[in-house]
Amino acid sequence: MIPAMPRALVLQHVPAEGPGRIADALAIAGYAVEVRHLHASMAVPEELGEDEILVVMGGPMGVNEADMIRHPFLAGEIVLLRRAIAANQPVLGICLGAQLLAHAAGGRVHRNMQGGTWVREVGWDSVAFHGVARHPELAGMPRSEVMLHWHGDTFDLPEGATLLASSERCRNQAFRLNHRGRPGRQIGLQFHCEVDVPTIRDWLRQDAEYVADALGAGGHERVLSDSARYEGRHRQVAGRLLGNMVGILARS
């Protein structure tokens, strides 16, 4: 009998924010991908099975009381994440997913403020990676790279977590939790590695007002222009980073 493939459960919050390149990295690592469309009333699993990886995607909602009421699946995700953290099961959180992971681990999620101003980080900007030579999650990565950002909230780093990346406008861009004094099996990324240009076009259409508020007049065109400029390299570098992280979660 051929053994069943290990499974990755992807929790998707809105139609336009699917796993994208994460699904490719999971397939290369030998995982079957099952997407739970929470926006379409699919249930949040109560626990993660043995040999499963949990991937929590992004979305326009936040980790706050109002959105918890509007989107009750968020509370179920936090329960699931807390159980996964306690059992040291593998989790990858992207954007909102990273915020949910940080919250479940005891970190505070809040607006991204700088000098009393709310900073909505939208579009392409540099991310500095910390400890490239030390951390296997960052193997083969440059010390800095332009990545796609699309958020107005951030989080405090959970106690004991390792900070892996920062940007000028948002300090906590990537982290890995620790478990009993050793690197844990949970990683969060505030920026986006998974997207392609067609997805970005969808986001620009759906979030037109948000983009204008964040970037002002011409912001839409700037994001499109930058996307064409950076997409080729982003596909390579982001794919390497996702491959590193999925590989670590799969075998750790």
Secondary structure, 3 states (H helix, E strand, C coil): CCCCCCEEEEEECCCCCCCCHHHHHHHHCCCEEEEEEHHHCCCCCCCCCCCCEEEECCCCCCCCHHHHHHCCHHHHHHHHHHHHHHCCCCEEEECHHHHHHHHHCCCCEEECEECCEECCEEEEEEEEECCCCCCHHHCCCCCEEEEEEEECEEECCCCCCEEEEEECCEEEEEEEEEECCEEEEEEEECCECCCCHHHHHHHHHHCHHHHHHHHCCCHHHHHHHHHHHHHHHHHHHHHHHHHHHHHHHHHC
